[in-house]
Each structure stands twice: as C-alpha cells, then as structure tokens.
Amino acid sequence: MPNSGAVAALFEREWFTRHPISVAYDLVGAMLVVDRNGERLVARIVEVEAYGGLEDLASHATMFRVGRETIGSDPGVLYMQRSYGLHTMTNIVAHEPGEYGAVLLRAAEDPVEGLELAMARRSPRESALLVGPGSLSRGVGTLLTDTLRSLDAETGVVLAPGAPVAEIRASPRIGITRATEALWRLFDGSSQFVSRHRRGEVIGERDLDRLIAQLTEMHFP
C-alpha cells in the first residue's frame, strides 16, 4: 500500500507564473511537503489569501520597498514575513510576467505524515496545529531565512497537487484595513480546519476573472 503521505508530481516554477488569484484557487487542496534534516511533513492546504501588485492596497507591493521587490521576484519562491514581530508567515511568490503577487498560506489540515513532528513544534499550543498563518509556519518548519528560496528538493519545501476540492469559497481577507472589498481569501468550504469566518461565496474557475477585477489598478507613486 502506498504511503499516506505520498504526493503526485510537484508544481514547477512555471506553474506559479500566473495571477495570484489563479494560483490561490489551485492551491486549495494542494499538498505542502516539508522535508528537511531527516524530518518530513505532509499536509493538505485548506485556506489561502491572494495578494496582488500595485492595484492591491493590502499588498506589500504598495507598502514596503523590500516587500515590493520580493513579491516581484521570480514566481515559485518563498516570501517569509514577520507579523507584528511575533509570527512568521509563509507566502509563495506568484504573478504574471512583469507583475507582482503572492499567495499566503493560512491553514492546513493535520499532517498526513509528520503529525508528531508538528505537535512537538507547536507545544504548548492553544489552537489547531496548522490553522492560522503563524501556526502553520511554526508547525511545518518554514523559516524567515527561507525568503527567496525556490520551492524544490534542495530547499526542502515543495507543493504538489491534491485531490479535487468539492467546494471552494471566497471571502474578504482577514486582518486587513485596505482593499477589504476583494474576495481574495479562498478556502475549502467543507473543511473543519479553516481558521475562522467560514462564510463565503461558492466559486468555480469561471469566477476567477471576476474576482481579479474587484480591485481597480492604481499607480504606485
């Protein structure tokens, strides 16, 4: 019988060279694999947020020079950010050529491989193992020093397709004060591991262009 943590073919860099909303949609249900120092963890992603470029006032592309440079770098690399000096958050750079963008990993289910490892990293804990971007990063073992490292075997962090998701929902992003009208938070509508605010519009691939158009482009000064 195959190992429960076995994954399909990995997403290559070209796969991330798309609008962050399109990448985010396809990452719901994907498998996150972190394999480092003889320790391997595999978990299914159930909640993400997309962040765009100069049209997105909630994006680091419009706030910080370093953030703008990072999410404008090559698609398919990691962007690790510190939130309020407390939590490390894992983003994947994703955008069309010449643009900016990233996808924040907000929540994943309990690992199908490496459960005890995640439990040890999150002990003592006050929430589900990998629910919330800070908890996810700590539980899977991604680090601030991973910024600009590629998603590949050398880095030890990869993403791979998972089983199709029956219902993907979209809602406003959490914890932002600008561009709140955009339904750029996508999540598995049937998963109990979604962080919070589980109400949202059921969407399909046909709705992605409409979601992208929710933010009107502006020019950064």
Buried (B, 14 or more C-beta within 10 A) or exposed (E): EEEEBEBEEBBEBEBBBBBBBBBBBBBBBBBBBBBBEEEBBBBBBBBBBBBBBBBBBBBBBBEEEEBBEBBBBEBBBBBBBEEEEEBBBBBBBBBBEEBBBBBBBBBBBBBBBBBEBBBEBBEEEEEBBBBBBBBBBBBBBBBEEBBBBBBBEEBBBBBBBBEEBEBBBBBBBBEBEEBEEBBBBBBBBEBEBBBEEBEBEEBEEEBBEEBBEBBEEEEEE
